[in-house]
Amino acid sequence: MTYDRTIPFNNLPLLPPNPAIENDVDILKKLVTASRALAAANSSVHRLPNPLMLVNTVALQEAKTSTEIENIFTTEDELYKAVSDTIQEDKANIATKEVLRYREAMWEGYQLIKENGHINQASMIGIFRQIKNSSAGLRSPASLTAIKRGQSEFRAGEIIYTPPREPGILEKLMENLLEYLNDDEKYATDPLLKMCFAHYQFEAIHPFSDGNGRTGRILNLLYLVNKGLLSQPVLYLSKYIIVNKDDYYFNLGAVTQRRDWKPWILYMLEAVEKTAQLTSQLIESIIAQMEATLTHAKTHIKWYNKEVNELIFSQPYIRPKLIGDRLNITSRTTLTKYFTELVDTKILSQVKDGKEVFYVNDDLMRILEN
């Protein structure tokens, strides 16, 4: 197969690839270890008193790092301040809003797929629209979309890939991709392998004018949830990808240029395995710190309880209203007294940002930033 990166890749092969790749010994061995690590991570999620607390921890970290892959950067402080309060969210800078949209897109897709029972084109478009804050759909065949090297890279602006572009071809490729993902009788491939194949195919199709990388990474997590390999979309895949970004793009290109699937599949399975191990360690650290904080607090603060402890570990930046609502406290004086006790016992620290006051769970921040 000849390939010219400046010409639309209209002869992108349909899925599935050659079935021999699924029986490769090295891939089968890596599939076993990746599957075990993923199962252990999913089991760890169930150890949390409230698994949804990871919405504001692991899922937010995934959102932050995934946008960094697209060279969109925000600081931890700006992000957690925005999450802690809707007013701060409205005042957030552009980069922080991009991260928050990614997180919302993840949960938008999660709800759509939960309602439909499978991934369809509408859910893909819904995720994309949330990420880009747009009403657009699949890109037009008239759109001269091409992937170019970044301004900071060698040979900046050079075209490195031109996705398919002619009337009807995106629809044909998307139909094939969705059939491959959802028809487990016709395509009886292990879900983890399907995710690897499908992620390449989605990025090669490049169905949207922008935001394809972020949309594709969300779809990875949601597909694993849809197939029962994860109970929540909390796998922190983007950290592995950004640390090994050059390998990610090199292996993607090898599939496009030579149909060399093996390095790509091994890369993605390694990403799942290492990320699953990281997620398990992260959850273990959070649980251990929660228990230590609860024991310490209950010996010094009479009103402190398990429910408050869970709230304090739901996100790194805590506003007094969060605790006040849980304890039904309407008196500002009482609430101020309670937070003074939390600071005095070093459970939280106080941070001022102009007239705004935030309370930070430094132990949770330390765990998340490792």
C-alpha positions in Angstrom: 0.0 0.0 0.0 1.4 3.4 -1.0 1.0 6.3 1.3 1.5 10.0 0.8 0.9 12.1 3.9 -0.2 15.2 1.9 -3.0 13.3 0.1 -6.3 12.4 1.9 -6.1 8.9 3.2 -9.3 7.8 1.4 -8.1 4.2 1.1 -7.9 3.8 4.9 -8.7 0.0 5.4 -11.8 -0.9 7.2 -11.8 -2.8 10.5 -11.0 -5.5 11.5 -7.3 -5.7 10.6 -5.6 -9.0 9.6 -6.8 -11.5 12.3 -3.2 -12.9 12.6 -2.3 -9.9 14.8 -4.8 -11.0 17.5 -2.9 -14.3 17.8 0.6 -12.8 18.1 2.3 -14.4 21.1 3.7 -11.1 22.4 0.4 -9.4 22.2 -1.4 -12.2 23.9 1.0 -12.2 26.8 0.7 -8.4 27.2 -3.1 -8.7 26.9 -3.1 -11.0 30.0 -1.0 -8.7 32.2 -3.0 -5.6 31.1 -6.3 -7.3 31.7 -5.2 -8.4 35.2 -4.0 -4.9 36.1 -7.3 -3.4 34.8 -9.4 -5.8 36.9 -7.3 -5.0 40.0 -7.9 -1.2 39.4 -11.6 -1.7 39.0 -11.7 -3.7 42.2 -9.9 -0.8 44.0 -12.5 1.6 42.8 -15.1 -0.4 44.7 -13.1 0.0 47.9 -13.8 3.7 48.0 -16.7 4.7 50.3 -18.1 6.7 47.3 -16.6 5.7 43.9 -18.0 8.9 42.4 -15.5 10.9 44.5 -13.0 10.1 41.7 -15.0 12.4 39.4 -13.1 15.3 41.0 -9.8 13.5 41.4 -8.7 10.9 38.9 -11.2 12.0 36.2 -10.1 15.7 36.6 -6.5 14.7 36.4 -7.3 12.8 33.2 -9.0 15.9 31.8 -6.1 18.1 32.6 -3.4 15.8 31.1 -5.5 15.0 28.0 -5.8 18.7 27.2 -2.0 19.1 27.8 -1.4 16.6 25.0 -3.1 19.2 22.8 -0.8 21.9 24.3 -3.6 23.5 26.4 -2.2 24.1 29.9 -3.7 25.2 33.2 -2.3 25.1 36.7 -3.6 22.8 39.5 -4.6 25.7 41.6 -6.7 27.4 38.9 -8.4 24.1 38.0 -9.3 23.1 41.6 -10.5 26.6 42.5 -12.8 26.5 39.5 -14.1 23.1 40.4 -14.8 24.1 44.0 -17.2 26.9 43.1 -19.4 27.7 40.2 -18.6 31.4 40.4 -14.9 30.6 40.1 -15.7 28.3 37.2 -17.4 31.2 35.4 -14.3 33.4 36.0 -11.8 30.7 35.0 -9.3 31.3 32.2 -9.7 29.7 28.7 -7.4 26.8 29.4 -9.1 25.9 32.6 -12.5 26.0 30.9 -11.1 23.7 28.2 -10.2 21.2 30.9 -13.6 21.5 32.6 -15.3 20.9 29.3 -13.3 17.7 28.8 -14.5 16.5 32.2 -18.1 17.4 31.4 -17.8 15.7 28.0 -16.6 12.5 29.7 -19.7 12.5 31.8 -22.0 13.6 29.0 -20.7 10.6 27.0 -21.0 8.3 30.0 -24.7 9.2 30.4 -25.5 8.9 26.6 -23.8 5.5 26.4 -25.5 4.3 29.6 -28.9 5.3 28.1 -28.2 3.7 24.7 -26.4 0.6 25.9 -23.7 1.1 23.3 -21.5 3.7 21.6 -23.2 5.4 18.6 -22.5 8.3 16.3 -24.8 10.6 18.3 -22.8 9.9 21.5 -19.5 10.6 19.7 -20.8 13.9 18.4 -22.2 14.8 21.8 -18.8 14.3 23.4 -17.1 16.4 20.6 -19.7 19.2 21.0 -19.2 19.4 24.7 -15.4 19.5 24.4 -15.4 22.2 21.7 -18.5 24.1 23.0 -19.8 23.8 19.5 -22.9 22.7 17.6 -20.9 21.2 14.7 -20.9 17.6 13.6 -18.8 15.5 11.2 -16.5 17.7 9.2 -17.4 18.6 5.7 -15.8 16.9 2.7 -14.9 20.4 1.6 -12.8 21.0 4.7 -9.1 20.9 3.9 -8.2 19.4 7.2 -4.6 18.2 7.7 -2.5 17.4 10.7 0.7 19.6 10.8 3.7 19.7 13.0 3.5 22.2 15.9 5.2 25.6 15.9 7.7 24.4 18.5 8.7 21.3 16.5 11.4 20.7 13.8 9.9 21.6 10.4 7.0 23.4 11.9 3.9 23.5 9.8 4.8 20.4 7.8 1.9 18.1 7.0 2.3 14.8 8.7 -1.1 13.3 8.0 -4.2 14.1 5.8 -7.3 12.3 6.9 -9.9 10.9 4.5 -11.9 13.5 2.6 -14.5 12.9 -0.1 -18.3 12.8 -0.1 -19.7 9.9 1.9 -16.4 8.4 3.0 -16.5 9.7 6.6 -20.0 8.2 7.0 -18.8 4.8 5.6 -15.8 4.7 7.8 -17.7 5.7 10.9 -20.4 3.1 10.2 -17.7 0.4 10.0 -16.0 1.6 13.2 -19.3 1.6 15.2 -20.2 -1.9 13.8 -16.8 -3.2 14.8 -17.1 -1.8 18.3 -20.7 -2.9 19.0 -21.1 -6.2 17.1 -19.4 -8.7 19.4 -20.8 -11.7 17.5 -19.5 -10.7 14.1 -16.2 -9.3 15.6 -15.5 -11.6 18.6 -12.3 -9.8 19.6 -11.2 -9.2 23.2 -12.5 -5.7 24.3 -9.1 -4.4 25.2 -7.8 -5.3 21.8 -10.8 -3.8 20.2 -10.2 -0.6 22.0 -6.6 -0.5 20.7 -7.7 -1.1 17.1 -10.6 1.3 17.3 -8.6 4.1 18.8 -6.2 4.1 15.9 -9.1 4.0 13.5 -10.9 6.9 15.1 -7.8 9.0 15.0 -7.1 8.1 11.4 -10.7 8.9 10.3 -10.4 12.2 12.2 -14.1 12.8 11.9 -14.2 16.3 13.4 -12.6 19.5 12.4 -10.8 19.7 15.8 -10.9 17.9 19.2 -10.4 14.4 17.8 -7.6 13.5 20.2 -9.6 14.4 23.3 -12.8 12.8 21.9 -10.9 9.6 21.1 -9.3 9.4 24.6 -12.7 9.8 26.2 -14.1 7.1 24.0 -11.4 4.7 25.1 -12.5 5.0 28.7 -16.2 4.9 27.9 -15.8 1.8 25.8 -14.1 0.0 28.7 -17.0 1.0 30.9 -19.5 -0.1 28.3 -17.9 -3.5 28.2 -17.8 -3.9 32.0 -14.1 -3.7 32.4 -14.4 -0.5 34.4 -17.3 0.6 36.6 -16.4 4.3 36.3 -14.3 6.1 33.6 -11.4 6.8 36.0 -8.4 5.3 34.2 -5.7 7.9 33.9 -4.6 7.0 30.4 -3.5 10.4 29.3 -0.6 10.6 31.8 1.1 7.6 30.1 0.5 9.1 26.7 1.9 12.5 27.5 5.0 10.9 29.1 5.5 8.7 26.0 4.0 11.2 23.5 6.6 10.6 20.8 6.1 6.9 20.9 2.3 7.4 20.7 2.5 9.4 17.5 5.3 7.2 16.0 3.3 4.0 16.5 0.2 5.7 15.1 2.2 6.6 12.0 3.6 3.1 11.6 0.1 1.7 11.3 -0.9 4.3 8.7 2.3 4.0 6.6 3.0 0.2 6.9 0.0 -1.4 8.6 2.4 -2.3 11.3 -0.1 -3.0 14.1 2.0 -4.8 16.6 4.1 -1.9 18.1 0.8 0.1 18.4 -1.1 -2.6 20.1 1.8 -3.3 22.5 2.1 0.4 23.3 -1.6 0.7 24.1 -1.8 -2.4 26.2 1.3 -1.2 28.1 -0.5 2.1 28.6 -3.5 0.3 30.0 -1.4 -1.9 32.3 0.8 0.9 33.7 -2.2 3.3 34.0 -4.3 0.7 35.8 -1.4 0.1 38.3 -1.1 3.8 38.8 -4.8 4.1 39.4 -4.7 1.3 42.0 -1.8 2.9 43.8 -3.6 6.3 43.7 -6.8 4.8 45.2 -4.8 2.9 47.9 -3.0 6.1 48.9 -6.3 8.1 49.0 -8.0 5.4 51.2 -5.0 5.2 53.5 -4.9 8.9 53.9 -8.7 9.1 54.4 -8.5 6.6 57.3 -5.5 8.4 58.9 -7.2 11.8 58.6 -10.5 10.4 60.1 -8.7 8.9 63.1 -6.7 12.1 63.7 -9.7 14.4 63.3 -12.0 12.4 65.6 -9.6 12.7 68.5 -9.4 16.5 68.2 -12.8 17.6 66.7 -16.1 16.5 68.3 -18.3 17.2 65.3 -16.1 15.5 62.7 -17.5 12.3 61.2 -17.1 9.9 58.3 -19.4 11.9 56.0 -17.4 15.1 56.5 -14.2 13.2 55.9 -15.5 11.9 52.6 -16.4 15.4 51.6 -13.0 16.7 52.4 -11.5 14.1 50.1 -14.0 14.6 47.3 -11.8 17.4 45.9 -8.6 19.3 46.9 -10.2 22.7 47.3 -13.1 22.9 49.7 -15.5 25.8 50.2 -17.2 26.2 53.6 -20.6 25.9 52.0 -19.9 22.2 51.0 -19.5 21.3 54.7 -22.3 23.7 55.8 -24.8 22.0 53.5 -23.9 18.5 54.7 -24.2 19.5 58.4 -27.2 21.8 57.9 -25.2 24.8 59.3 -26.6 28.2 58.4 -24.7 30.3 60.9 -21.6 31.8 59.3 -20.0 32.2 62.7 -20.4 28.5 63.4 -19.1 27.5 60.0 -16.1 29.8 60.5 -15.4 28.2 63.9 -15.5 24.7 62.3 -13.1 25.6 59.6 -10.7 27.3 62.1 -10.6 23.9 63.9 -9.9 22.1 60.6 -7.0 24.5 60.0 -5.7 24.3 63.6 -5.6 20.5 63.4 -3.8 20.7 60.0 -6.6 18.8 58.2 -7.0 21.8 55.8 -4.9 24.8 55.1 -6.3 28.3 54.2 -5.5 30.0 50.9 -6.6 33.5 50.0 -7.1 34.7 46.5 -8.0 38.3 46.6 -11.2 38.4 48.6 -11.9 34.7 48.1 -10.9 32.2 50.8 -10.3 28.5 49.9 -9.5 25.6 52.1 -7.0 23.1 50.7 -6.6 19.4 51.5 -2.9 19.4 51.1 -2.6 15.6 51.7 -5.0 14.9 48.7 -3.0 17.4 46.6 0.2 15.7 47.4 -1.2 12.3 46.4 -2.7 13.6 43.1 0.5 15.5 42.1 2.8 12.4 42.5 
